Amino acid sequence: MTTSSIEHVSGHPAWRMRVLAILAAIVTNIVILIIGRLLNGAYPTANAGGSEQIIGFAQVIIVTTLVGLLAWGLLGVLERATTRAKTIWTVIAMIFLVLSLLGPLGGGADTMSKVVLACIHIGAAAPIIFLMRRTTGV
């Protein structure tokens, strides 16, 4: 599949919308982290390997970026491998979102951390799934 064949969003190349999806997810998660900190007075913490890990801006930005790039990569592979890339990718993305929520709900150090971390997972998934899905016609 050539670049010109995936120009589905307002005549712009799909990569622009995919970059925008990742940036929107990052901004969304930064806002969620700020609101969570304002409401709780501290950053959320997660139980990782028997110790508590504070989840700050660096972790949120890095992980959200990596998740977005992995989603983009999977979508690109599926576009080249199947004519049902949009459907398959969306189902996989939704399954990963549901499975990813097990982490914060089971590993958050306290109730507020669980809520904030779950919102961060949803905050990454929503723009990535919605916007990247629009970039493919297959």
TIKOLMAR-410508 format. One record per atom (N, C-alpha, C, O): residue in one letter; x, y, z. Coordinates in steps of 0.2 Angstrom, whole numbers, plus 2048, in hexadecimal, padded with zeros to 3 digits. Each point is the difference from the previous one (the first is absolute). Last residue first. Layout:
# TIKOLMAR-410508
AXYZ...
***
This chain:
# TIKOLMAR-410508
V7D2803819V8007F97FFV7FF7FC807V7FF7FA800G80481E7FCG7FA7FE7FDG7FF7F97FFG7FB7FD7FET812815814T8017FA7FCT7F97FF7FDT7FB800803T80A81180DT8058017FBT8007FA7FBT8048007FBR7EE802819R7FE8057FBR8058007FAR7FE8027FAR8077F381AR7FB7FC7FDR7FD8047FAR7FF7FD7FBM81080E814M8037FB7FCM7FB7FC7FCM8027FE7FAL7F5811816L8038037FAL8047FB7FCL8008017FAF7F57F6819F7FB8047FCF8038037FAF7FE8007FAI8107F4816I7FB7FC7FCI7FB8047FBI8007FE7FBI80F80E813I8047FB7FBI7FB7FC7FCI8018007FAP7F780F817P8028037FAP8037FC7FBP8008007FAA7F97F581BA7FA8037FCA8038047FAA7FD7FF7FAA8127F5815A7FC7FC7FCA7FC8047FBA7FF7FF7FAA80D80B819A8047FE7FAA7FC7FD7FAA8018017FBG7F4804819G8028077FDG8057FE7FAG8008047FCI7F97EB812I7FB8017FCI8028077FCI7FE8007FAH8117F9816H7FF7FB7FBH7FB8017FBH8018007FAI80180F818I8058007FCI8007FB7FAI8028027FAC7EF7FC817C7FE8067FCC8068017FBC7FE8027FAA8067EE817A7FB7FE7FBA7FE8057FBA7FF7FF7FAL80F808817L8037FB7FCL7FC7FD7FBL8018007FAV7F580D817V8048057FCV8047FB7FAV8008027FAV7F37F3817V7FC8047FCV8048047FBV7FE8007FAK80E7F4816K7FD7FB7FBK7FB8047FBK8007FF7FAS80A80D818S8057FE7FBS7FD7FB7FBS8018017FAM7F2805818M8018067FBM8057FF7FBM7FF8017FAT7FD7EE817T7FA8017FCT8018067FBT7FF7FF7FAD8187F680ED7FA802803D7FA8017FCD8018007F9A8137F77FFA8027FF807A7FA802804A7FF7FE806G8007F67E1G800807803G8017FF808G7FD7FC803G8017F17EDG806802803G801807803G805802802G7E77F37F4G8037FB804G806803804G8027FD805L7F38107EBL7FB7FE805L8027FB805L7FE800805P8108087E9P7FF805805P7FB7FE805P800801806G8057EE7E9G806803803G7FE805806G8027FF806L7EE7F87EBL8017FC805L806802804L8007FF806L7F980C7E6L7FD802806L8017FC806L7FF802806S8087F87E4S805805803S7FD802806S803803805L7F07EF7EDL8057FC804L805805804L8027FF805V7ED80A7EDV7FD7FD806V8057FC804V800801806L80880A7E6L7FE805805L7FD7FC806L801802806F8057F17E8F806802804F7FE805805F803801805I7EC7F87ECI8027FA805I806802804I8007FF806M7F98107E9M7FB800806M8027FA805M7FF801806A80E8017E6A801806805A7FB800805A802802806I7FC7ED7EAI8067FF804I801806805I8027FF805V7EC8037ECV7FF7FB805V8067FE804V7FF800806T8048107E8T7FB802805T7FF7FB806T800802806W80C7F77E7W804805804W7FC803806W802800806I7F37F37E9I8057FC804I804804805I8007FE806T7F280D7EBT7FC7FC804T8047FC805T7FF800806K80C80D7E9K7FC804805K7FC7FC805K801801806A80A7F37E8A805803805A7FC804805A802800806R7F97F17E6R7FB801806R804804805R7FF7FE806T80B7F97E6T7FB8057FDT7FB802806T7FC8047FFT81F7F3804T7F97FE7FFT7FB8067FDT802805801A8177FC803A7FE7F8800A7F97FE7FFA7FF7FB7FER80B81C803R8037FD7FBR7FE7F87FFR8017FD7FBE7F6811816E7FE8037FAE8047FD7FAE7FD7FF7FBL8097FB81BL7F97FD7FEL7FE8037FAL7FD7FC7FCV81780C80DV8017F97FEV7F97FD7FEV8007FD7FAG7FF81980EG8048007FAG8017F97FDG7FF7FE7FBL7F780581BL7FC8027FBL8038007F9L7FD7FE7FBL8107FE817L7FC7FA7FFL7FB8027FBL7FE7FC7FBG81081580CG8047FB7FCG7FC7FA7FFG8007FD7FAW7F7814812W8018037FAW8037FA7FCW7FF7FF7FAA7FF7FE81CA7F97FF7FDA8018027F9A7FD7FD7FBL816805812L7FE7F97FFL7FA8007FDL7FF7FB7FBL80781A80BL8047FE7FAL7FF7F87FFL8007FE7FAG7F580C818G7FD8037FAG8047FE7FAG7FE7FE7FBV80A7FB81BV7F97FD7FEV7FD8037F9V7FE7FC7FCL81680E80DL8017F97FEL7FA7FD7FEL8007FC7FBT7FD81980ET8038017F9T8027F97FET7FE7FE7FAT7FA80381BT7FA8027FCT8038007F9T7FD7FE7FBV8127FF816V7FC7FA7FFV7FB8017FBV7FE7FC7FCI81081680AI8047FB7FDI7FB7FA7FEI8007FE7FBI7F7814812I8028027F9I8037FB7FCI7FF7FE7FAV7FC7FE81DV7FA8017FCV8028027F9V7FD7FD7FBQ815802814Q7FD7F97FFQ7FA8007FCQ7FF7FC7FBA80A81980CA8057FC7FBA7FD7F97FEA8007FE7FBF7F4810816F8008027F9F8047FC7FBF7FE7FE7FAG7FD7F581CG8008077FFG8008027F8G7FE7FC7FCI7FE7F0819I7FF8017F9I7FF8087FEI7FB803802I8117EC812I7FC8067FFI8008017F8I8058007FDQ7FD7E9812Q8038047FBQ7FC8067FFQ7FA7FF7FEE80A7EC815E7FC8057FDE8048057FCE806802801S7FF7E3804S801807803S7FC8057FCS7FD7FE7FBG8037EA801G800800807G802807803G800801806G7FD7FB7E2G8057FB802G801801808G8067FF802A7EB8137F7A8047FC7FAA8057FC804A805803802N7E480D803N8047FB803N8037FC7FAN7FD7FD7FCA7FC81E803A7FE7F97FEA8057FB804A805801801T7F081A800T8067FB802T7FD7FA7FET7FA7FE800P80181E7FAP7FD7F9802P8067FC801P8068017FDY7FD81880AY7FF7FC7FAY7FE7F9801Y8017FE806A7F781680AA8067FD7FEA7FF7FC7FAA7FB7FF7FDG7F480E80DG806803803G8067FD7FFG805801803N7E37FC7F5N8037FB805N806803804N8017FE805L7F380E7E9L7FB7FD804L8037FC806L7FD800805L8128097EBL7FC806803L7FB7FD805L7FF803805R80C7EE7EDR805803805R7FC805804R801801806G7F47F67E8G8007FB805G805803806G7FE7FE806I80080F7E6I7FA800804I8007FB806I7FE802806I8147FE7EBI800806804I7FA801804I800802806L8027EB7ECL805800805L800806805L800800806I7F38007E6I7FD7FB805I805800806I7FD800806V80A80C7E8V7FA804803V7FE7FB806V7FE803805I8127F47EDI803805804I7FB804804I800801806N7F87EF7EAN8037FD806N804805805N8007FF806T7F78097E5T7FB7FD804T8027FD807T7FE802805V8128047EAV7FD806804V7FA7FE804V800803806I80A7EC7EDI805803805I7FD806804I800800806A7F37F77E8A8007FB806A805802805A7FF800806A80080C7E6A7FA801804A8007FC806A7FE802805L8147FB7ECL800806804L7FA802804L801802806I7FF7EB7ECI8047FF805I801806804I800800807A7F38027E6A7FD7FB805A8047FF806A7FE800806L80A80C7E8L7FC804804L7FC7FC805L7FF802806V80F7F37EAV804804805V7FC804805V801801806R7F47F47E9R8027FB805R805804805R8007FE806M7F780E7E8M7FB7FE804M8027FC806M7FE800806R8118047E8R7FF806804R7FB7FF806R800803805W8057EC7EBW805801805W7FF806804W801800806A7F27FB7E6A7FE7FC807A804802805A7FE800806P8008127E6P8037F9801P7FE7FD807P7FF804805H7F080D7F0H807800803H8037F9800H7FC7FC801G7ED80B7F7G8058007FBG807801803G8058007FCS7E87FD812S8008067FDS8058017FBS8038067FFV7FE7E480AV7FE805805V8018077FDV805802800H8027E97F6H7F97FF801H7FD806804H7FA800800E81C7F57F3E7FE807801E7F9800801E7FC8017FBI8127EC7FFI7FE800807I7FE807802I801802806S8097F77E4S7F97FC801S7FE801807S7FA7FD802S81A80D7F8S7FB8047FDS7F97FC801S7FB803800T81A7F3807T7FE806804T7FA8037FDT7FB802804T8077E57F6T8048067FFT7FE805805T7FA800802M8057E47FEM7FC806800M804806800M805801804
***
